[in-house]
Amino acid sequence: MDTLDVVIVGAGFGGIGAAIQLKRLGYEKIVILDREADLGGTWHVNSYPGLAVDIPATTYSYWFEPNPHWSRLFPPGAELQRYADNVANKYDVHRYMRFNSTVECARWDEDERLWQVTLADGESLKTRFLITATGLLSQPKAPDIPGLESFAGKVIYTMAWDHSHDLSGHRVGIIGTGATAVQLIPELAAKAADLTVYQRTATHVIPKIDMKIPVWLQWIFAQVPLVQRFFRLMTDALFELALATALHHKGLRRLDIAMADLAKINRFIAIRDKELRRKLTPDYDFGCKRPTWSSNYYPTLTKPHVHLETNSIQRIEPDGIVTADGHKTVIDTLVLATGFDLWDANFPAIEVIGRKGRNLGKWWRENTFQAYQGVSIPYFPNYIAMCGPYHFSGFSYFNSIEYQMRHIDRLFGELRRTGATEFEVTEEANALFKERVGKLLEKSLFTLGECTNSRSYYFNPDGEATLLRPTSTRNAIREGSRFPLSDYRFR
């Protein structure tokens, strides 16, 4: 069996970015493995009605590869899928990809000094370096509700949408009111004869200032890239301000309140019913959950055939849903917008076993979730976790990808310069980084704010906000380019 240079697990934007950077460094024996039938990650598996990016596309894209042809400021999901395909083809990394290939385990072989990667079909690959870019929003979280399996109608998970199922005239129930549901509910209401929305946690929804990008402006973006760069600087600045509000909670508390007030005004304008407004008012601070944008979510909930249910669900029966007050709603179709199994399914998404038999998933759960610069863990040589703890920066996943690409460039460049074959972050460097980000989080909204009832995926099962890197995007990119090489051992 030939030894590969790199195995990348995941063919979403993270895996594509890692492959592009490694190709620039001269690596060619690369394999990108993905369990799905095509690239794109979450933008491949999700296709529900109303799907769109919730960050302006100028910011939600690679800095080095702007796309002048977005149709809208917040384009639909299909355009993100096409963008992924175009980037992979332009940078010639599509040829590294193997689809329908599920990775079960990766184990460090201390004798051969290689990673042994085992696939679900029994195939085994040997590689010098391992990168996991498995994303976050890929495993649906099934609700633990008695009787779910007994429902006789159609059940649809939002991430496995059945486009052949016509909802016209149906009585539909949807469980969940997170970011996905906020996009989906207006689309369901447009077709269903009756729609019941089951809400466990209200969400702050601020107006979505979306717009078509006219063809003439797309032409200008293509011919004069600096114009699109200027637009990106504006959208980047907006989200950096939102990040600063969360990270510097005391100093920018008034701005956080102002954003909550904007959501409040949005509710007041759209909803005249005081009781309905009360039910839709969150009891946690703005920013504890990912910001949600919509200008038609609240108006949809005021329509006569749309009903908001805030009583907890007691059980599901073959023909409907029974709430804790004993009320039963008869439905034909049940839509599950219950979020993603983020922590249990993605940290890590595959079994990873490093030096001395250290199991990464078990070690994280026994020693808290941690990763140096969001990418490296002691006892795991030649391993990069692109979705490690503290990796998420600036509310756009592309910010995280780009600083990680810089980290890869500096790290693998040092391997080439010195002729070394292995790298491993030191325990001291990891501990210092963990201590530093811990102190920064102590000053943030996620510690000082009222986030208890938010049920946000930012927080791990122990209630710590270890998904987020509590620094600015500029800082993350700078550290990705300049981190001390002495923080790693090379051999």
Legacy VTK file of the C-alpha trace (Angstrom):
# vtk DataFile Version 3.0
C-alpha trace
ASCII
DATASET POLYDATA
POINTS 491 float
0.000 0.000 0.000
1.403 3.406 -0.982
1.773 5.950 1.784
-0.157 9.146 1.162
1.063 12.595 2.090
-2.256 13.775 3.507
-5.716 12.386 4.160
-8.383 15.064 4.584
-11.711 13.966 6.050
-14.482 16.166 4.699
-15.039 17.750 1.278
-16.746 20.915 2.453
-15.206 24.358 2.376
-12.747 23.467 5.165
-11.411 20.413 3.347
-11.227 22.318 0.064
-9.282 25.139 1.724
-6.833 22.731 3.364
-6.228 20.935 0.055
-5.620 24.221 -1.768
-3.036 25.273 0.810
-1.242 21.926 0.786
-1.180 21.894 -3.005
0.441 25.331 -2.938
3.122 23.848 -0.683
3.878 21.124 -3.210
1.988 18.161 -1.748
0.295 16.001 -4.372
-0.438 12.641 -2.747
-3.632 13.935 -1.179
-6.951 12.144 -0.675
-10.114 13.912 0.453
-12.669 11.481 1.839
-16.345 12.332 2.248
-19.276 10.125 3.184
-21.656 12.082 0.920
-22.071 11.723 -2.838
-20.698 15.173 -3.655
-18.645 18.032 -2.225
-19.993 21.054 -0.372
-20.542 19.752 3.146
-23.579 21.324 4.766
-24.465 23.046 1.485
-24.754 19.638 -0.161
-26.779 17.842 2.505
-29.154 20.740 3.194
-31.662 21.730 0.508
-34.830 22.600 2.417
-37.131 25.325 1.001
-35.902 28.801 1.890
-32.318 27.683 2.505
-29.964 30.652 2.257
-26.713 31.786 3.781
-27.330 33.930 6.881
-24.183 36.031 6.436
-23.700 38.326 3.428
-21.999 36.344 0.678
-19.245 38.943 0.378
-18.086 37.814 3.835
-19.203 34.187 3.564
-16.611 33.253 0.934
-12.852 32.823 0.604
-10.987 36.124 0.651
-8.621 34.826 -2.036
-11.484 33.718 -4.285
-14.298 36.296 -4.411
-17.352 35.383 -6.429
-18.691 38.353 -8.428
-21.836 36.489 -9.492
-23.867 36.121 -6.280
-27.512 36.764 -7.172
-28.365 38.247 -3.781
-26.663 39.689 -0.739
-27.854 36.534 1.112
-27.834 33.995 -1.747
-29.718 30.678 -1.724
-27.956 27.500 -0.722
-27.671 26.167 -4.281
-25.306 29.040 -5.124
-23.000 28.049 -2.258
-22.907 24.507 -3.621
-21.976 25.835 -7.084
-19.335 28.092 -5.534
-17.741 25.087 -3.789
-17.676 23.165 -7.060
-16.190 26.097 -8.979
-13.431 26.666 -6.409
-12.531 22.958 -6.298
-12.260 22.871 -10.095
-10.347 26.136 -10.425
-7.708 25.067 -7.901
-7.646 21.491 -9.228
-8.434 19.753 -5.951
-11.558 17.971 -7.183
-9.332 15.142 -8.417
-8.301 14.337 -4.841
-11.875 13.671 -3.721
-13.432 10.291 -3.017
-17.135 10.320 -2.250
-19.353 7.775 -0.514
-16.329 7.020 1.654
-17.118 6.968 5.361
-14.142 7.122 7.725
-14.600 5.240 10.961
-11.253 5.544 12.714
-7.793 7.057 12.450
-5.003 5.651 14.616
-1.409 6.827 14.993
1.007 3.954 14.405
3.967 4.638 16.686
6.190 2.090 14.974
5.634 3.296 11.414
5.117 6.945 12.479
2.052 7.143 10.229
-1.701 7.494 10.524
-3.746 4.401 9.748
-7.160 5.497 8.456
-9.908 2.869 8.410
-13.020 3.218 6.256
-16.435 1.708 6.877
-15.982 -0.762 4.018
-12.844 -2.135 5.646
-10.323 -0.317 3.433
-7.268 1.045 5.218
-5.090 3.967 4.146
-1.655 5.022 5.380
-0.837 8.696 5.511
1.850 10.948 6.947
-0.606 13.704 7.888
-4.268 13.693 8.900
-6.664 16.643 8.696
-10.280 16.469 9.837
-12.538 19.086 8.239
-15.851 17.527 9.127
-17.795 20.727 9.778
-20.431 21.193 12.435
-23.908 21.182 10.909
-24.082 17.739 9.356
-25.645 15.352 11.894
-29.354 15.940 12.659
-30.421 15.792 16.281
-33.495 13.612 16.669
-35.813 14.865 19.416
-36.290 12.563 22.364
-40.095 12.557 22.264
-42.176 9.495 23.176
-44.076 8.049 20.231
-42.052 9.687 17.459
-41.545 6.355 15.733
-45.306 5.681 15.847
-46.278 8.673 13.694
-48.123 7.346 10.649
-47.728 10.426 8.460
-44.690 11.776 6.668
-41.638 12.715 8.793
-39.054 15.026 7.223
-35.742 16.109 8.708
-34.718 19.510 7.428
-31.280 18.263 6.367
-32.800 15.387 4.365
-35.583 17.240 2.641
-37.922 15.202 0.466
-38.740 17.466 -2.467
-41.130 14.884 -3.905
-43.499 15.324 -0.952
-46.072 17.965 -1.817
-47.223 19.894 1.260
-50.082 21.629 -0.524
-53.244 21.335 1.541
-51.507 19.396 4.324
-51.763 19.914 8.063
-48.130 20.371 9.033
-46.379 20.455 12.383
-42.821 21.708 12.700
-40.740 21.214 15.823
-38.053 23.837 16.327
-37.635 27.592 15.880
-33.886 27.967 15.350
-32.111 29.519 12.387
-33.207 26.761 9.985
-36.846 26.972 11.056
-36.853 30.766 10.726
-35.992 30.324 7.029
-38.288 27.351 6.491
-41.522 28.333 8.297
-42.575 31.058 5.818
-42.091 28.552 2.980
-44.210 25.931 4.759
-46.934 28.462 5.519
-47.168 29.339 1.833
-48.242 25.763 0.981
-49.749 24.125 4.064
-53.459 24.355 4.799
-52.624 24.498 8.493
-49.242 24.919 10.192
-48.451 24.464 13.879
-45.058 25.671 15.077
-43.748 24.005 18.256
-41.363 26.368 20.028
-39.148 25.423 22.934
-36.837 28.447 22.853
-37.744 31.825 21.394
-35.087 33.467 19.253
-34.027 37.047 18.580
-34.934 37.793 14.961
-33.710 41.033 13.418
-34.793 42.396 10.032
-33.021 40.908 7.044
-31.924 43.638 4.672
-31.588 41.412 1.635
-31.471 42.564 -1.961
-30.882 41.311 -5.452
-27.465 42.079 -6.897
-28.217 43.407 -10.390
-26.401 41.994 -13.377
-24.669 45.321 -14.048
-23.218 45.330 -10.515
-22.072 41.718 -10.897
-20.319 42.830 -14.098
-18.569 45.638 -12.196
-17.508 43.191 -9.463
-16.008 40.923 -12.128
-14.244 43.717 -14.038
-13.134 45.834 -11.055
-12.540 43.432 -8.118
-11.628 46.314 -5.807
-15.276 47.392 -5.830
-16.359 44.032 -4.457
-13.488 44.172 -1.956
-14.939 47.454 -0.699
-18.354 45.829 -0.221
-16.672 43.010 1.646
-14.887 45.409 3.974
-18.271 46.831 4.943
-19.895 43.456 5.636
-16.754 42.244 7.445
-16.829 45.349 9.638
-20.476 44.722 10.531
-19.779 41.228 11.785
-16.574 42.239 13.545
-18.652 44.807 15.434
-21.112 42.061 16.387
-18.206 39.911 17.543
-16.707 42.772 19.557
-20.077 43.297 21.236
-20.054 39.681 22.404
-16.385 39.582 23.442
-16.229 42.951 25.209
-19.503 42.594 27.037
-19.011 45.262 29.697
-17.691 47.968 27.406
-20.221 47.365 24.638
-23.203 46.277 26.724
-25.326 49.123 25.340
-24.758 47.940 21.787
-25.887 44.437 22.737
-29.039 45.929 24.244
-29.565 47.977 21.073
-29.481 44.819 18.947
-32.019 43.174 21.264
-34.150 46.309 20.930
-33.963 46.006 17.142
-35.390 42.502 17.393
-38.015 43.839 19.798
-39.012 46.562 17.322
-39.192 43.916 14.588
-41.642 41.945 16.734
-43.690 45.021 17.628
-44.114 46.141 14.028
-45.055 42.682 12.758
-47.174 41.393 15.656
-50.040 43.333 17.229
-51.177 40.463 19.450
-49.536 41.099 22.844
-49.767 37.480 23.968
-48.127 36.218 20.759
-45.385 38.840 21.142
-44.796 37.685 24.706
-44.388 34.081 23.613
-41.870 35.126 20.942
-39.765 37.234 23.316
-36.500 35.486 24.325
-35.487 35.354 27.986
-31.744 35.492 27.287
-29.371 38.132 25.969
-28.971 38.879 22.298
-25.825 37.146 20.977
-25.962 34.075 23.199
-27.137 32.231 20.084
-26.109 32.796 16.498
-27.910 35.919 15.213
-31.032 35.174 13.166
-32.191 37.373 10.289
-35.635 37.477 8.737
-38.211 40.017 7.619
-41.028 37.528 7.053
-40.780 35.118 10.014
-42.792 37.205 12.480
-45.462 38.221 9.895
-45.915 34.539 8.993
-46.787 33.678 12.583
-49.688 36.127 12.506
-51.470 34.369 9.632
-54.764 32.703 10.590
-53.695 29.220 9.511
-50.380 29.391 11.421
-50.334 28.593 15.137
-47.527 28.948 17.681
-47.462 26.279 20.386
-45.212 26.878 23.395
-46.472 24.110 25.659
-43.997 21.249 25.845
-44.703 18.162 23.761
-45.839 15.232 25.879
-46.006 12.609 23.152
-46.530 11.975 19.466
-49.376 9.758 18.341
-49.919 8.163 14.903
-52.045 11.085 13.749
-50.792 14.055 15.736
-48.975 15.735 18.603
-50.172 15.965 22.221
-48.835 18.769 24.427
-48.446 18.841 28.196
-51.832 20.547 28.663
-53.533 17.572 26.979
-54.306 19.371 23.717
-53.905 17.297 20.567
-53.191 18.731 17.122
-53.899 16.413 14.198
-51.276 16.640 11.444
-50.377 14.876 8.204
-46.703 15.855 7.975
-44.147 16.308 10.746
-41.066 18.452 10.037
-38.116 18.159 12.425
-36.062 21.340 12.635
-34.500 20.265 15.906
-30.951 21.304 15.127
-27.768 19.321 14.905
-26.031 16.861 17.183
-23.015 19.120 17.231
-20.887 18.159 20.213
-21.462 14.412 20.453
-21.276 13.860 16.688
-18.497 16.266 15.726
-15.958 16.437 18.557
-14.527 14.408 16.960
-16.662 13.203 14.038
-14.535 10.049 13.728
-12.600 8.077 16.292
-9.089 9.532 16.516
-6.432 7.740 18.565
-3.052 9.390 19.030
0.202 8.566 20.803
0.104 6.122 23.691
-3.461 5.145 22.778
-4.987 8.506 23.702
-8.581 8.609 22.457
-9.375 12.172 21.449
-13.110 12.090 22.162
-12.630 10.520 25.565
-9.739 12.849 26.433
-11.742 15.957 25.533
-14.628 14.853 27.705
-12.395 14.064 30.653
-10.148 17.134 30.377
-12.493 19.744 28.804
-12.589 20.611 25.117
-9.353 22.310 24.044
-7.081 22.784 21.031
-4.070 25.029 20.512
-5.035 27.842 18.119
-8.182 25.817 17.471
-6.292 23.204 15.424
-3.708 21.135 17.364
-3.822 18.809 20.360
-0.902 17.308 22.326
-0.308 13.574 21.780
-1.723 13.828 18.259
1.282 14.269 15.945
0.841 15.314 12.321
-2.830 16.044 12.976
-4.875 19.178 12.243
-8.466 19.474 13.506
-10.018 22.245 11.406
-13.143 22.102 13.539
-11.478 21.830 16.912
-12.489 23.664 20.077
-11.930 27.450 19.881
-11.791 27.298 16.073
-14.845 29.393 15.214
-13.920 33.011 14.544
-15.887 36.049 13.405
-19.275 34.362 12.837
-18.227 33.337 9.295
-16.820 29.834 8.911
-14.596 31.189 6.142
-12.762 33.363 8.679
-11.884 30.186 10.557
-10.820 28.388 7.378
-8.539 31.201 6.258
-6.604 31.541 9.517
-6.279 27.759 9.631
-4.919 27.785 6.075
-2.290 30.269 7.258
-1.518 27.995 10.197
-1.040 25.055 7.810
1.179 27.172 5.584
3.482 28.168 8.459
3.551 24.725 10.052
4.104 22.660 6.918
6.492 25.280 5.574
8.695 24.722 8.627
8.626 20.978 8.001
9.903 21.606 4.472
12.515 24.100 5.638
14.003 21.841 8.329
13.480 18.472 6.648
11.452 17.278 9.635
8.716 14.681 9.156
6.604 15.214 12.277
5.086 18.019 14.289
3.239 17.983 17.589
2.101 20.888 19.719
3.632 20.932 23.184
1.503 20.468 26.273
2.881 23.751 27.633
1.809 25.754 24.577
-1.622 24.136 24.598
-2.098 24.878 28.312
-1.053 28.518 27.909
-3.395 29.007 24.961
-6.272 27.408 26.872
-5.584 29.647 29.852
-5.483 32.750 27.647
-8.744 32.085 25.844
-10.346 31.104 29.142
-9.526 34.526 30.594
-10.883 36.240 27.490
-14.116 34.265 27.724
-14.511 35.376 31.341
-15.021 38.938 30.043
-17.418 37.940 27.284
-21.172 37.868 26.884
-21.025 34.076 27.083
-19.868 34.297 30.713
-21.201 37.646 31.959
-24.456 37.713 30.000
-27.691 35.882 30.668
-27.355 32.878 28.369
-28.768 30.162 30.606
-31.967 29.576 28.644
-30.516 30.080 25.158
-29.789 26.410 24.421
-27.048 27.598 22.105
-24.703 25.279 20.249
-21.905 27.679 21.161
-21.796 25.921 24.547
-20.454 22.417 25.096
-22.264 19.875 27.314
-20.463 21.321 30.361
-21.823 24.790 29.636
-18.536 26.259 28.398
-18.392 28.358 25.211
-15.474 26.373 23.809
-16.650 26.439 20.200
-15.703 30.100 19.803
-12.278 31.675 19.540
-12.660 34.766 21.742
-10.465 37.066 19.653
-10.993 39.247 16.621
-10.687 37.806 13.126
-7.659 40.024 12.553
-6.002 38.535 15.630
-6.812 34.972 14.527
-5.310 35.552 11.076
-2.238 37.264 12.525
-1.600 34.440 14.985
-2.150 31.884 12.228
0.738 33.523 10.362
3.037 34.283 13.284
2.518 31.762 16.099
5.833 30.744 17.726
7.225 27.677 16.013
8.675 26.754 19.404
5.108 25.873 20.425
5.596 22.717 18.364
8.105 19.893 18.542
9.540 18.924 15.180
11.343 15.660 14.525
LINES 1 492
491 0 1 2 3 4 5 6 7 8 9 10 11 12 13 14 15 16 17 18 19 20 21 22 23 24 25 26 27 28 29 30 31 32 33 34 35 36 37 38 39 40 41 42 43 44 45 46 47 48 49 50 51 52 53 54 55 56 57 58 59 60 61 62 63 64 65 66 67 68 69 70 71 72 73 74 75 76 77 78 79 80 81 82 83 84 85 86 87 88 89 90 91 92 93 94 95 96 97 98 99 100 101 102 103 104 105 106 107 108 109 110 111 112 113 114 115 116 117 118 119 120 121 122 123 124 125 126 127 128 129 130 131 132 133 134 135 136 137 138 139 140 141 142 143 144 145 146 147 148 149 150 151 152 153 154 155 156 157 158 159 160 161 162 163 164 165 166 167 168 169 170 171 172 173 174 175 176 177 178 179 180 181 182 183 184 185 186 187 188 189 190 191 192 193 194 195 196 197 198 199 200 201 202 203 204 205 206 207 208 209 210 211 212 213 214 215 216 217 218 219 220 221 222 223 224 225 226 227 228 229 230 231 232 233 234 235 236 237 238 239 240 241 242 243 244 245 246 247 248 249 250 251 252 253 254 255 256 257 258 259 260 261 262 263 264 265 266 267 268 269 270 271 272 273 274 275 276 277 278 279 280 281 282 283 284 285 286 287 288 289 290 291 292 293 294 295 296 297 298 299 300 301 302 303 304 305 306 307 308 309 310 311 312 313 314 315 316 317 318 319 320 321 322 323 324 325 326 327 328 329 330 331 332 333 334 335 336 337 338 339 340 341 342 343 344 345 346 347 348 349 350 351 352 353 354 355 356 357 358 359 360 361 362 363 364 365 366 367 368 369 370 371 372 373 374 375 376 377 378 379 380 381 382 383 384 385 386 387 388 389 390 391 392 393 394 395 396 397 398 399 400 401 402 403 404 405 406 407 408 409 410 411 412 413 414 415 416 417 418 419 420 421 422 423 424 425 426 427 428 429 430 431 432 433 434 435 436 437 438 439 440 441 442 443 444 445 446 447 448 449 450 451 452 453 454 455 456 457 458 459 460 461 462 463 464 465 466 467 468 469 470 471 472 473 474 475 476 477 478 479 480 481 482 483 484 485 486 487 488 489 490
